[in-house]
């Protein structure tokens, strides 16, 4: 993962943006206007092609952050999308959010980043998912242009390579329990009580009840990061699980139950 700026600060006047609103209206604006209209970015600015013999794999992922499906164009993008959905600081994800336009060699070039990510602190990250060994010279020019454009807006820009395989597999497993239907308030309250003392995953699940009923809730709480573990090692029945530091009492579960119920109604 390369989580740094690509390129240097440039003039916003060198760039333009084309995006599509939730209502399906395409807009073209000067680049410096984009922070003012970023909330309007809704649909992907370009389609996700599917054709016989293509080397990449496109698909759709239901995001618990957004409460709807988000598109991806490769397994690398999918893994990054799951990681973003798992990140508790992320409040909004837009796939293929805009076309970045800029002049180059007397012609106009364009590039559509893979994701635009908004954080709870108001920060914006524009992200490209790439296997770094496959980045060619023309791609590098586009990524550097995206870095300059984002720097002009004080937005972060990053290029992410493939993630650690163990972390990817663990997050994908937990993502299978991301939907609000996996939540059960009484079971969740009991799990949070049991895991106040760090203990092996299966031991805690069995203390609360039949693992067939408790494990889905346990994994959902891990996805929500109310229960945490070291995901850099393979997740198993022996994984030591504990309550996340912010969980000081069980009253928070009742509040979250309302949020998850509302999310379930939207899905």
N, C-alpha and C positions, 0 to 999 in steps of 0.2 A: 504494500500500500504506500503510495506517495501522497502524503497529506500536506503538500506545500504549494506555494505559488509557482505557476509556470509563466515565464515571461516577466516583463517589467512594466511599470506604470506607463500608460499612454494617454493620448487625448481621447476623450469620449466622443469628440466630434468626428473621429475617423470611422466610427461604427454606427450601424443602425440595427434594429431588431424587428423581426416579424413574428407575431405570435397569434394564437387562436384562442378566443374567449370560450368560456363554458357554453355560451349560446351558439358557438360555431362561427363567430364573426372573426375574420382575419384582419389584423391591424398591423400597420407598419409605422414605427415611431423612431425618432432619434434615440440613440443609445442612452443619453443622459436622462431621458424621460422614464426609462424602464423602472427605477425604484418607485415612482409614483403610481405606476399601473401594474406592479408585480402581482397584486392581488387578483387581477383579471386573468392572469395566465391560467388556463384550465385544461383544454384539450391538447394532445400532442401536436406540435407544429408540422410534423410529417407522419406518414403512415408507417406501419410495421410490415415490410414486405414479406411474403411467403411464396416460395416458388420451388419447383422440383430441382433437387441437386444443390440447394443453398447450403453453405458450410456452417452458418450460424443457426441458432435455434431461438425463434421468437415465441413469446407467450404472454400470459396475463397472470398477475399475482394479486390476490386480495389483500389489501393493506389494512391492518388494524388501526394504523394512524389516520388514514383517510376514510375508512369505512367503505371503500370501493376498490375496484380492480385498477391496477397500474400495469402498463405494458413494459416489456423488456425485449431486447433483441439478441441476447446471448446468455450463456450460463454465467459468465462473469458479471454481466449486468444484473442477472437475477440474484446472485449471491450478494451483490452490493445493495440491492433493493431490500433484501431480507435484513441485512445489517442496519440499514437506515430505519426500517420499520421497528427493529428491536431497540434502537437508540431512544431512550426516554426523553432526551432533550429535543428531538425532532417533532415538529408540529404540523409540517406540510411537506409533501413530496409531489413534484410535477415531473412527469417523464417527457423527454424531448420537448422542453418548455418553450423554445424559440429558435428561430434562425438568426444567427449572428452574421451580419453583412459587413464587408469592409473592402476597400479598394486594394488591388494588388497587381502590380505590373501592367497598369492600364486597363485591367479588367476587374470585375467584381467577384469576390469569393464569398462563400457562405459555409457555415458550420452549425450544426445542431448539437449542443451538448446533450448528454444522456439524462441528467437530472438537475433540477433546481430544488434545493432543500432549505426550508426555513426553520430556524431554531426558536425555542421559547424565549431566548434573550433578544430576539429581533435580528439576529445575524442571518446572513444568506450565504449559502455555499452552492456554487455551480460545479458540477461534477461530471467528469468523463471517465468511463470504464474502458480500460484498454489493457491488453496483454502487452507489456512494455517491449518485449522482444519483437513484436509485430508492428511497432510504430515506424512507418516510413518517413521520408523527408517531407512529403506533402502533408501527411498527417501532423507531423511535428510543427510545421508552419501554422496549421490551423489551431493546434493546441496552444501555441505561443501567442497567437492573436487573441484567443479566448482569455488567456491569462492577463494580457494587457488590458483588454476591455473590462474585465472584472475589477482589476486594480484601479481603474479610473473611477469606478463606482464605490470603492472601498468594500467590495464583496470578495469573499474568499473563492479561490479557484483551485481545484485539485484534480490530478489524474490518479486513479486507483488501479493498481495491478490486481492480480488474483490474491484473494485473502488466504490466510492459513487454513488448510484443509480441515483440521480438527475443529476450529472455531466455526467454520462454515457448516459442517455436519451437525454440530451441537445446536447452532442457531436454527438450522432448518428443521431439526427435530422439535425444538420448542415451538417453532412457527406452526407446526401441526396442531397446536393447542391455543393458538392466538385468538380464536373466535370467542365472543362473549358467552356462547352456549356452553363452554367448558367451565364456566364459573358457577360455583354453588356457595352461597354466603356462609351457612353454618360450617361446612367442611373447610372453607378458606379460613374462617376464624380459628378453628381448631388447629389447622396446619401452622398458622402463624404463631399460635401459642406453643406448639410442640417444638418448632424450630427456633424459638428464642435461644435454646441451647443448640449449638451446631451439632449435627449428627448425620449419619449416612442417610441417603435419600430414601431407600426402601424401608429402613428402620422407622423413620418418621411417618411414612405413609401408612405402615402397618399399625403404628400406635393410634392413628386417627380412625382407622377402619379397614374395610376390605380394599386392597390396592386397586381393584377394578373400578372402584368409585372414587378413591382419593387421588390416584395418580394423575388423571386428567386435570383436576383442580390444582394439584401441586405444580404440574408443568405450566399451567396457565399463569399461576403466580410467579413462576420463574420467568416466563415471557414478559410479564408486567414488571419484573424486577423488584417485587416485594419480597421474594425469596431469591437468594443469589448463591452462586457457586463459581468455582474456577472453571471457565469454559475453554481454557487453553489445553485442558486434558480431556480425554474421552469421557463423555457423560455415561454413567453407569449406576447400578444399584448401590455401589459403594461411594459414590460422589458425596462429599460432605456439603450439606446445604445449611444455610443459616438465614435469619431474617436480615433484610437490608437495613442499614443504619437508620434511615428516616422512620422506620416502623416502630414507634414508641408505644402505641397502644392499639387495641383492636377496633376502636371506633372508626378508624379510617376505612376499614373494610365496608362498613355500611354506606359511607359516602361513595366509595368506588362502585358498589353494587348498583347504585342508581345510574352512574355513568355507563357501566357495562350494559345495563338493561336498555338504555337509550341507544347505545351503539348497535345492540342486537336488533332493535326496531328498524334501524336505518339499513341494515345489511340485507 
